[in-house]
Amino acid sequence: LFPLIGYFFGSALGGWIGNFSHWVAFGLLFAVGGRMIVGAAQNETAKKQIDLTRGWALVGLSVAVSIDALAVGLTFGLEKQDSIALCVAVIGVITALLTLVGMRLAGRVNMKSKKTIGILAGAVLIAIGVKMLIDQLL
């Protein structure tokens, strides 16, 4: 639901932001992607391992992921995405499937791979932001 909530905020703000909406969308995706890259790069094996599948750690992780989804939804609203229902459905289905796969594979992936995957995911978000910016400017 967070992408949908973000979409409504983005749609409301779009009139105020006007011609700069593509820059705001780019900035949001760049910030989220950059945060993912920095977080992955700083993740060290020396840190205390926390079980992210239980209790408050799970709640905290869920909120953190939801904030990212809110930012993506805000971007959709700023860019006036027409098919928001389809976007939200696709995000929900893919998130559910990848969460199940991720939880199954989490114990088998070493820390070096987790770092690489986090950096790659952040780079993909930044690339999406750059593509949106280029599409709007051209």
C-alpha positions as CSV (number, residue, x, y, z in Angstrom):
1,L,0.0,0.0,0.0
2,F,2.9,2.4,0.5
3,P,3.5,2.9,-3.2
4,L,-0.2,3.9,-3.5
5,I,0.0,6.3,-0.6
6,G,3.2,7.8,-2.1
7,Y,1.4,8.1,-5.5
8,F,-1.4,10.2,-3.9
9,F,1.1,12.5,-2.2
10,G,3.1,12.8,-5.4
11,S,0.0,13.6,-7.4
12,A,-1.0,16.3,-5.0
13,L,2.6,17.8,-5.0
14,G,2.9,17.5,-8.7
15,G,1.0,20.8,-9.3
16,W,3.3,22.6,-6.9
17,I,6.5,21.2,-8.2
18,G,5.4,21.5,-11.9
19,N,8.3,21.4,-14.4
20,F,10.8,20.3,-11.7
21,S,9.0,17.0,-10.9
22,H,11.4,14.9,-13.0
23,W,14.3,16.3,-10.9
24,V,12.5,15.5,-7.7
25,A,11.8,12.0,-8.9
26,F,15.4,11.6,-9.9
27,G,16.5,12.9,-6.5
28,L,14.3,10.5,-4.6
29,L,15.4,7.5,-6.6
30,F,19.1,8.6,-6.3
31,A,18.7,9.1,-2.5
32,V,17.1,5.7,-2.0
33,G,19.6,3.9,-4.3
34,G,22.5,5.8,-2.7
35,R,21.3,4.8,0.8
36,M,21.1,1.1,-0.3
37,I,24.7,1.3,-1.7
38,V,26.1,3.0,1.4
39,G,24.2,0.5,3.7
40,A,25.6,-2.5,1.7
41,A,29.1,-1.1,1.6
42,Q,29.1,-0.5,5.4
43,N,27.7,-3.9,6.3
44,E,30.5,-5.8,7.9
45,T,30.7,-9.3,9.3
46,A,32.0,-7.9,12.6
47,K,28.6,-6.4,13.3
48,K,26.3,-8.3,15.7
49,Q,24.0,-10.5,13.6
50,I,20.3,-9.7,14.1
51,D,17.6,-12.1,13.1
52,L,15.5,-10.0,10.7
53,T,12.7,-12.6,10.5
54,R,11.4,-12.1,14.1
55,G,10.1,-9.4,16.5
56,W,10.9,-5.7,16.3
57,A,13.7,-6.3,13.8
58,L,11.2,-7.6,11.3
59,V,8.9,-4.6,12.1
60,G,11.8,-2.2,11.6
61,L,12.9,-3.8,8.4
62,S,9.3,-3.7,7.1
63,V,9.0,0.0,7.8
64,A,12.3,0.7,6.2
65,V,11.3,-1.2,3.0
66,S,7.9,0.5,3.1
67,I,9.5,4.0,3.2
68,D,11.4,3.1,0.1
69,A,8.2,2.0,-1.5
70,L,6.6,5.3,-0.4
71,A,9.4,7.2,-2.2
72,V,8.8,5.1,-5.4
73,G,5.1,5.8,-5.2
74,L,5.8,9.5,-4.7
75,T,7.9,9.3,-7.9
76,F,5.0,7.7,-9.8
77,G,2.7,10.5,-8.6
78,L,5.1,13.2,-9.7
79,E,5.6,11.6,-13.1
80,K,1.8,11.2,-13.4
81,Q,2.0,7.4,-13.9
82,D,-1.3,6.4,-15.6
83,S,-1.6,2.8,-14.6
84,I,-0.9,3.1,-10.8
85,A,-3.1,0.1,-10.0
86,L,-1.0,-2.1,-12.3
87,C,2.2,-0.7,-10.9
88,V,1.1,-1.4,-7.3
89,A,-0.1,-4.9,-8.2
90,V,3.2,-5.7,-9.9
91,I,5.2,-4.3,-7.0
92,G,3.2,-6.3,-4.5
93,V,3.4,-9.6,-6.4
94,I,7.1,-9.3,-7.1
95,T,7.9,-8.2,-3.6
96,A,6.0,-11.1,-2.1
97,L,7.7,-13.6,-4.4
98,L,11.2,-12.2,-4.0
99,T,10.7,-12.0,-0.2
100,L,9.9,-15.7,-0.1
101,V,12.9,-16.6,-2.3
102,G,15.1,-14.2,-0.3
103,M,14.1,-15.8,3.0
104,R,14.8,-19.3,1.6
105,L,18.2,-18.2,0.2
106,A,19.3,-15.8,3.0
107,G,21.2,-18.4,5.0
108,R,23.0,-19.7,2.0
109,V,24.4,-16.4,0.8
110,N,27.7,-15.3,2.2
111,M,28.4,-11.7,3.4
112,K,30.4,-10.7,0.3
113,S,27.4,-11.7,-2.0
114,K,25.0,-9.7,0.2
115,K,27.2,-6.7,-0.1
116,T,27.3,-7.1,-3.9
117,I,23.6,-7.6,-4.2
118,G,22.9,-4.5,-2.1
119,I,25.2,-2.4,-4.2
120,L,23.6,-3.7,-7.4
121,A,20.1,-3.0,-6.2
122,G,21.0,0.6,-5.3
123,A,22.7,1.0,-8.7
124,V,19.5,-0.2,-10.4
125,L,17.4,2.4,-8.6
126,I,19.8,5.1,-9.5
127,A,19.8,3.9,-13.1
128,I,16.0,4.1,-13.2
129,G,16.2,7.7,-11.9
130,V,18.7,8.6,-14.5
131,K,16.6,7.0,-17.3
132,M,13.5,9.0,-16.1
133,L,15.5,12.2,-16.1
134,I,17.0,11.6,-19.6
135,D,13.5,10.7,-21.0
136,Q,12.0,13.9,-19.6
137,L,14.9,16.1,-20.8
138,L,15.0,14.6,-24.3
